[in-house]
């Protein structure tokens, strides 16, 4: 993918950042612990995921949902072909992320497929939480492979956020320091497993403890 485009300016990044904080504060909290370049990459990925996740909040008609998911597939295909990015701030953010990281179009397409399957079947357990966690890890630490552990943690985290009260493993998993800006929020699954919606301060302290201890 070779695209000549102007990187998003600080105001655009700030707008994307604010939307992500409102739509997916948990992942946003983890991204605060990344350096600027890595943080931008994480914000771009998570904002992309939020655009897909909120389709179920905007439309219920299957045809309208399919149109929205196809829009993102077409936007990625155009980038892959070297065409100018569409006039959407998240698409612009994805350009820099893809050019400067190990993430691929296939990684993003897998995420689209997961969200579309969840939308079509009205089953949020099909949302691509493990794929998101692996993609985020690839952004900050491409040489680190956490294997099936990360899939299990992502599933527990997602189930807790949905209110499904998952069984959480007794032992916390210690992660390499370099992956924590991408995955520290997975520790929040322990708060969600208690059943009540965690208070904002409790969430922040939980993510901070993950970063300081390395344990999620």
Buried (B, 14 or more C-beta within 10 A) or exposed (E): EEBEEEEBEEEBBEEBBEBBBEBBBBBBBBBBBBEEEBBBBBBBBBBBBBBBBBBBEEBEEEEEBBEBBEBBBEBBEBBBEEEEBBEEBBBBBBBBBBBBBEBBBEBBBBBBBBBBBBBEEEEBEBBBBBBBBBBBBBBBBEEBEBEEEBBBBBBBBBBBBEEBEBEBEEEBBEBBEBBBBBBBBBBBBBBBBEEEEBEEEEBBEBBBBBBEBBBB
